[in-house]
Amino acid sequence: MVTAPTHLLTDPERRNVAQWNVWMTENPIRGANLRGANLGGANLWDANLRGANLRDANLRGADLRGADLQGADLWGADLWG
């Protein structure tokens, strides 16, 4: 099983949505595990989060414009703060 490089979204010092999307295109997995990730305030414009496990993730203040959340599991995710 291929593990997604979640640090490209979760590590504020190394966050790079463009690299994440390239990786997701080259490694089409479903369900990248971002459970409980702290993505609060992150710029996630156009991020490919299709099928991602975002259960219990902190997405407060995250900019999700254009993000692909089709099939993503957002159960318990904090979207509003």
Steps between C-alpha positions, in 0.01 A plus 500: 500500500625846406498762774421857403758767594261667742774735623440697180171612655547460876842660555460880479872541421482259204137540388481479122161429341647496149745221591220315680281513190784378277563211738129413509486506118803273470385269783122483472409365841165539665478604857817681597505483879477849644298393803539749782732721294536862602428689179351802672559818302677312220481616140366186331385663175437237235633219722418148385341357815281253311412211728726627780443397859454838669321364807554721804728732298528866591400692187404818686573797278654284226453637150344212307403694186513265205606204716376160384328344801299243305463191716704651785408389852439816701334333798586700811718747307501852644404729214360792694692534825 
